[in-house]
Amino acid sequence: MAKDRPQDHPDLEKREGRAQATITALKSRLALWASVRRDGGWTNIPAAGLVGIHEVHYAMVVILAMGIGLFAPPFGVGYYAACAIGRVSPDAAMRRIWPYLLAVLAGLIVIAAVPWFSIGFL
């Protein structure tokens, strides 16, 4: 018996439509862009630019912060995935994750405090 391919699933179009609607709703709620009036016309600029933050610097800070959230117990999905791949109990690996999280946190603080590290070579 042939296995159903994803495109043969009867509810695929319905699910895709709901997923697209969810993404559109999230994008409308996030203020990633701001409309400002410059030189007599309206212009869209990145929201971080309103307070003088470079786009690359902002992106690096967000990515490092998401890296902390991905591995921070108790909800860190990346942490549990790494434990499953390594076949290690999450309880046994708990002691080993804290030095990693502290190193990433220190990196985040340094990158956030000194923008040159993220945009100095651009």
Phi and psi in degrees as GROMACS dihedral restraints (atoms count N, CA, C in turn):
[ dihedral_restraints ]
;  ai    aj    ak    al  type     phi  dphi    fc
    3     4     5     6     1   -75.5    20    10
    4     5     6     7     1   140.3    20    10
    6     7     8     9     1   -78.1    20    10
    7     8     9    10     1   140.4    20    10
    9    10    11    12     1   -63.9    20    10
   10    11    12    13     1   131.3    20    10
   12    13    14    15     1   -83.2    20    10
   13    14    15    16     1   153.7    20    10
   15    16    17    18     1   -56.8    20    10
   16    17    18    19     1   -36.5    20    10
   18    19    20    21     1   -72.7    20    10
   19    20    21    22     1   -14.7    20    10
   21    22    23    24     1   -88.7    20    10
   22    23    24    25     1    -4.7    20    10
   24    25    26    27     1   -68.2    20    10
   25    26    27    28     1   132.5    20    10
   27    28    29    30     1   -65.7    20    10
   28    29    30    31     1   -29.9    20    10
   30    31    32    33     1   -97.3    20    10
   31    32    33    34     1    11.4    20    10
   33    34    35    36     1   -60.9    20    10
   34    35    36    37     1   -46.7    20    10
   36    37    38    39     1   -64.3    20    10
   37    38    39    40     1   -39.1    20    10
   39    40    41    42     1   -64.0    20    10
   40    41    42    43     1   -44.5    20    10
   42    43    44    45     1   -65.8    20    10
   43    44    45    46     1   -42.2    20    10
   45    46    47    48     1   -61.7    20    10
   46    47    48    49     1   -40.9    20    10
   48    49    50    51     1   -63.0    20    10
   49    50    51    52     1   -41.8    20    10
   51    52    53    54     1   -66.9    20    10
   52    53    54    55     1   -40.4    20    10
   54    55    56    57     1   -63.4    20    10
   55    56    57    58     1   -43.1    20    10
   57    58    59    60     1   -64.8    20    10
   58    59    60    61     1   -39.7    20    10
   60    61    62    63     1   -64.6    20    10
   61    62    63    64     1   -38.5    20    10
   63    64    65    66     1   -65.0    20    10
   64    65    66    67     1   -44.8    20    10
   66    67    68    69     1   -62.5    20    10
   67    68    69    70     1   -43.0    20    10
   69    70    71    72     1   -62.4    20    10
   70    71    72    73     1   -41.2    20    10
   72    73    74    75     1   -64.9    20    10
   73    74    75    76     1   -40.9    20    10
   75    76    77    78     1   -65.1    20    10
   76    77    78    79     1   -42.4    20    10
   78    79    80    81     1   -63.1    20    10
   79    80    81    82     1   -35.6    20    10
   81    82    83    84     1   -70.2    20    10
   82    83    84    85     1   -26.8    20    10
   84    85    86    87     1   -82.9    20    10
   85    86    87    88     1   -30.3    20    10
   87    88    89    90     1   -81.0    20    10
   88    89    90    91     1   129.7    20    10
   90    91    92    93     1   -93.8    20    10
   91    92    93    94     1    68.2    20    10
   93    94    95    96     1   -79.5    20    10
   94    95    96    97     1   -25.7    20    10
   96    97    98    99     1  -123.3    20    10
   97    98    99   100     1   147.6    20    10
   99   100   101   102     1  -127.3    20    10
  100   101   102   103     1   139.9    20    10
  102   103   104   105     1   -92.1    20    10
  103   104   105   106     1   124.0    20    10
  105   106   107   108     1  -128.3    20    10
  106   107   108   109     1   154.1    20    10
  108   109   110   111     1   -96.9    20    10
  109   110   111   112     1   117.2    20    10
  111   112   113   114     1  -132.8    20    10
  112   113   114   115     1   133.8    20    10
  114   115   116   117     1    52.7    20    10
  115   116   117   118     1    40.8    20    10
  117   118   119   120     1    80.7    20    10
  118   119   120   121     1     1.1    20    10
  120   121   122   123     1  -134.4    20    10
  121   122   123   124     1   161.5    20    10
  123   124   125   126     1   -87.5    20    10
  124   125   126   127     1   135.0    20    10
  126   127   128   129     1  -132.0    20    10
  127   128   129   130     1   141.7    20    10
  129   130   131   132     1   -93.6    20    10
  130   131   132   133     1   127.1    20    10
  132   133   134   135     1  -130.8    20    10
  133   134   135   136     1   157.9    20    10
  135   136   137   138     1   -60.5    20    10
  136   137   138   139     1   140.6    20    10
  138   139   140   141     1   -60.0    20    10
  139   140   141   142     1   -35.4    20    10
  141   142   143   144     1   -63.8    20    10
  142   143   144   145     1   -28.9    20    10
  144   145   146   147     1   -66.0    20    10
  145   146   147   148     1   -22.3    20    10
  147   148   149   150     1   -64.5    20    10
  148   149   150   151     1   -29.3    20    10
  150   151   152   153     1  -106.7    20    10
  151   152   153   154     1    12.6    20    10
  153   154   155   156     1    83.5    20    10
  154   155   156   157     1    21.9    20    10
  156   157   158   159     1   -97.1    20    10
  157   158   159   160     1   130.9    20    10
  159   160   161   162     1   -68.0    20    10
  160   161   162   163     1   143.7    20    10
  162   163   164   165     1   -61.1    20    10
  163   164   165   166     1   -41.0    20    10
  165   166   167   168     1   -68.0    20    10
  166   167   168   169     1   -41.2    20    10
  168   169   170   171     1   -61.2    20    10
  169   170   171   172     1   -45.7    20    10
  171   172   173   174     1   -59.7    20    10
  172   173   174   175     1   -44.5    20    10
  174   175   176   177     1   -63.3    20    10
  175   176   177   178     1   -40.3    20    10
  177   178   179   180     1   -66.5    20    10
  178   179   180   181     1   -39.8    20    10
  180   181   182   183     1   -65.1    20    10
  181   182   183   184     1   -42.8    20    10
  183   184   185   186     1   -64.6    20    10
  184   185   186   187     1   -42.3    20    10
  186   187   188   189     1   -65.3    20    10
  187   188   189   190     1   -42.2    20    10
  189   190   191   192     1   -65.2    20    10
  190   191   192   193     1   -39.7    20    10
  192   193   194   195     1   -65.2    20    10
  193   194   195   196     1   -38.0    20    10
  195   196   197   198     1   -67.9    20    10
  196   197   198   199     1   -32.7    20    10
  198   199   200   201     1   -63.6    20    10
  199   200   201   202     1   -37.0    20    10
  201   202   203   204     1   -66.5    20    10
  202   203   204   205     1   -45.2    20    10
  204   205   206   207     1   -64.9    20    10
  205   206   207   208     1   -31.2    20    10
  207   208   209   210     1   -68.6    20    10
  208   209   210   211     1   -30.4    20    10
  210   211   212   213     1  -111.1    20    10
  211   212   213   214     1    -2.0    20    10
  213   214   215   216     1   -78.3    20    10
  214   215   216   217     1   121.6    20    10
  216   217   218   219     1   -67.7    20    10
  217   218   219   220     1   156.1    20    10
  219   220   221   222     1   -91.4    20    10
  220   221   222   223     1    -6.0    20    10
  222   223   224   225     1  -104.8    20    10
  223   224   225   226     1     5.5    20    10
  225   226   227   228     1   -67.5    20    10
  226   227   228   229     1   101.6    20    10
  228   229   230   231     1   -62.3    20    10
  229   230   231   232     1   -38.7    20    10
  231   232   233   234     1   -62.8    20    10
  232   233   234   235     1   -35.3    20    10
  234   235   236   237     1   -63.6    20    10
  235   236   237   238     1   -47.6    20    10
  237   238   239   240     1   -69.0    20    10
  238   239   240   241     1   -34.9    20    10
  240   241   242   243     1   -65.7    20    10
  241   242   243   244     1   -41.8    20    10
  243   244   245   246     1   -64.5    20    10
  244   245   246   247     1   -38.8    20    10
  246   247   248   249     1   -64.6    20    10
  247   248   249   250     1   -39.1    20    10
  249   250   251   252     1   -67.9    20    10
  250   251   252   253     1   -41.3    20    10
  252   253   254   255     1   -65.3    20    10
  253   254   255   256     1   -42.4    20    10
  255   256   257   258     1   -81.9    20    10
  256   257   258   259     1    -1.8    20    10
  258   259   260   261     1    54.3    20    10
  259   260   261   262     1    47.8    20    10
  261   262   263   264     1  -121.8    20    10
  262   263   264   265     1   141.5    20    10
  264   265   266   267     1   -67.3    20    10
  265   266   267   268     1   134.2    20    10
  267   268   269   270     1   -56.9    20    10
  268   269   270   271     1   -33.5    20    10
  270   271   272   273     1   -65.3    20    10
  271   272   273   274     1   -40.0    20    10
  273   274   275   276     1   -71.2    20    10
  274   275   276   277     1   -31.0    20    10
  276   277   278   279     1   -87.0    20    10
  277   278   279   280     1    -6.3    20    10
  279   280   281   282     1   -58.8    20    10
  280   281   282   283     1   -40.4    20    10
  282   283   284   285     1   -65.0    20    10
  283   284   285   286     1   -31.9    20    10
  285   286   287   288     1   -80.3    20    10
  286   287   288   289     1   -19.0    20    10
  288   289   290   291     1   -80.6    20    10
  289   290   291   292     1   -27.0    20    10
  291   292   293   294     1   -64.0    20    10
  292   293   294   295     1   -42.3    20    10
  294   295   296   297     1   -61.0    20    10
  295   296   297   298     1   -37.8    20    10
  297   298   299   300     1   -63.3    20    10
  298   299   300   301     1   -47.6    20    10
  300   301   302   303     1   -63.7    20    10
  301   302   303   304     1   -38.1    20    10
  303   304   305   306     1   -66.1    20    10
  304   305   306   307     1   -38.1    20    10
  306   307   308   309     1   -65.9    20    10
  307   308   309   310     1   -43.1    20    10
  309   310   311   312     1   -67.1    20    10
  310   311   312   313     1   -37.9    20    10
  312   313   314   315     1   -64.3    20    10
  313   314   315   316     1   -42.6    20    10
  315   316   317   318     1   -61.7    20    10
  316   317   318   319     1   -42.2    20    10
  318   319   320   321     1   -62.3    20    10
  319   320   321   322     1   -40.3    20    10
  321   322   323   324     1   -62.6    20    10
  322   323   324   325     1   -44.3    20    10
  324   325   326   327     1   -63.8    20    10
  325   326   327   328     1   -43.3    20    10
  327   328   329   330     1   -65.1    20    10
  328   329   330   331     1   -46.2    20    10
  330   331   332   333     1   -63.4    20    10
  331   332   333   334     1   -41.7    20    10
  333   334   335   336     1   -68.3    20    10
  334   335   336   337     1   -36.7    20    10
  336   337   338   339     1   -80.5    20    10
  337   338   339   340     1   -30.1    20    10
  339   340   341   342     1  -123.1    20    10
  340   341   342   343     1    90.6    20    10
  342   343   344   345     1   -61.0    20    10
  343   344   345   346     1   -20.2    20    10
  345   346   347   348     1   -57.7    20    10
  346   347   348   349     1   -34.4    20    10
  348   349   350   351     1   -62.2    20    10
  349   350   351   352     1   -30.2    20    10
  351   352   353   354     1   -96.0    20    10
  352   353   354   355     1   -28.8    20    10
  354   355   356   357     1  -122.3    20    10
  355   356   357   358     1     5.7    20    10
  357   358   359   360     1   -65.3    20    10
  358   359   360   361     1   -26.9    20    10
  360   361   362   363     1  -104.8    20    10
  361   362   363   364     1    10.8    20    10
